[in-house]
Every structure is written in C-alpha cells, then in structure tokens.
C-alpha cells in the first residue's frame, strides 16, 4: 500500500485502495452526495479512499460536449470534498500551466493517458510536490511507462502512481493486458487498474464515446486477482444523465456490492 499520501487513511485491512467519483465535477451538491456515499461504503469496508473528479474535461470528441462548470468553481468543490470528508482528492491536468493551480486545491495530480509522454506536463506536476498519478497511454506498452516514472523521479518527486486503462484494439475498442500490472509494479510504484475507462468504445460515429459498463466487475476482479494495488472507478447515481462518460460509468448503487466481492477476491489471493 502506498505510504506517501498524507491524507490517505491507512488501515490494517491489507485492502486495495480506491480512486472513485464522477467523471467531471458537475456541481457541489452532487459531488458532495457522491463523496458521502462512497466514504460511507469505504469506511465500512476498511478501504482507503481517494475522491476523483475532473475540474475540466479537455479531451472531448465534439466541440459541443460538456467541459466543466468553471475551473476555480470546480476546484473549490474538490477542496470542499477533501475538507468535509477528510479524504485525499485527485483531478487531472492537461497543460503544464495548470499544475500549480490544481495543486493548490487537491492532493493528487493526474496525467491523462493521451498526455503521459508530455515531458513539460510531467515535470510541472512533479515540481508541485504532489502525488502524480500517470495514466498509461492506450498506445503504449506497460514497459514504456518506466520513462514517465523516471522523468518525475529525476525531477525530485518520488510520489508516483501508474494507472492502466487498457490498450487500443482496432479503431473503436480497448483490451486489457493484465501482464502489464506486475510489469509496472516492477518500477517500484503502486499500480492502479482503471476499471471504467478500459471499457470505453471510442471514436463512435455519433461523436460520443460508448462503453461496456456491464464488464466493470470482470475487469475489477481480474485486476485484484493479479495483484493491483488500487482500483479507479468512475461512478454516478444516474450514469445515463451524467454530463461526461456516462456510457462506461458504474451506477453508484452497485458500488458497495462490487467492493464486497473484490475484498473476497483479494483475501483469496494474498
């Protein structure tokens, strides 16, 4: 279990940790409602928890797609979630100039998969001293992620997480190669499985990304079985009406049952 997230609740459960929340910050009320529900579940199950929410969505297929409610407004909501529920928070950044701004409000800076090779972005995130979670590009091998880790660590920041989110499989699908999880753990950093984005079906003719949320349990079970340190799950009380990535999000009502199953898998394999 990672030991450098200052606000992360350490437990004796030997459980995986969880990064979970809505794809995007849609508003204060729904963010607090989602956080309260997940904190209640993770406290009960003794699972260390990090609240996830994007303050802005920069990677959209269509120009008319939802991108956010305003950077400062969304970041202040993330800060409030962390303060009210005493949990770490994570959000993604897209350009090097955003690193210091976001770091003032959250505990973990996330590098999106499409940007995982952007040296200036990685170095800017490293310079904040925050934990940096780098998502593996869909176009990269697991082994190539050692260079992202090295860039951050050579900049003086040892607080790195790697997250797998599948590999490109044709033009409109992704596939998960579970060999990559232990390979990336070999770099000496915690490794997370993104159980929702790995089920995306990108490049749809409608301009809206599709998904296969019915397979979230399958992806998550397999990740825990091969020893993932953590799981990343986007969740929403009404995915069909979520403003971003609803097609591959987990319904919040299903989260507790899923986590109970995953704890059993973890206990069986450790």
Beta strands, then each sheet from edge to edge (+ up, - down):
strand 1: 17-21
strand 2: 49-52
strand 3: 88-93
strand 4: 108-111
strand 5: 131-135
strand 6: 160-164
strand 7: 167-168
strand 8: 174-175
strand 9: 190-194
strand 10: 200-201
strand 11: 210-211
strand 12: 230-236
strand 13: 250-251
sheet 1: 13+ 12+ 1+ 2+ 3+ 4+ 5+ 6+ 9+
sheet 2: 7+ 8-
sheet 3: 10+ 11-
end
